[in-house]
């Protein structure tokens, strides 16, 4: 039998890594972080225990990569779903809904992820995080930002804050309220994206000025005084 080509070996390694990441998401979502061992993850992924250590320096780093992959795939699916659109405002609405939706759909996983980021080791930069960052930066640019290097980190921080607020033990904020506030900040109509049932919460402005622009300005355009 002839040896496998480098491209085939690389494909096998990629699939093995993805199985490990998916197994991590599934187990931590149901069992929690402490009750999930690397041996459990290896068994669920059908991989050798040592292979996990080859790809990831530790359990916390593995979890962050797994969640970033989930966030990337969820965001990508939301942005590309039919009817597909190039409208930057609609794409931003879909991005906000995708990230907030994960906090609601997978609270244990996302709460553990946010707690890990706030610990000493902080934010892990990995290929999954880079893919997520690319999609969010692209979304901000399509929205019409004139300073993506400032507006992208701001959007990321706002989304992280909203996720924490949804998951705050004992005093969670309603997802619809947080969505309404973010939509107002970015001047997005409530009906964009994937709005939750029930309409906007009472007392919350539905549409506000686009970020960093006058009320009568549109993303990517200069505001002009009416005559």
Secondary structure, 3 states (H helix, E strand, C coil): CCCCCHHHHHHHHHHHHHHHHHHHHHHHHHHCCCCCCHHHHHHHHCCCHHHHHHHCCCHHHHHHHHHHHHHHHHHHHHHHCCCCCCCHHHHHHHHHHHHHHHHHHCHHHHHHHHHHHCCCCCCCCCHHHHHHHHHHHHHHHHHCCCCHHHHHHHHHHHHHHHHHHHHCCCCCCCHHHHHHHHHHHCCCCCCCCCCCCCCCCCCCCCCCCCCCCCCCCCCCCCCCCCC
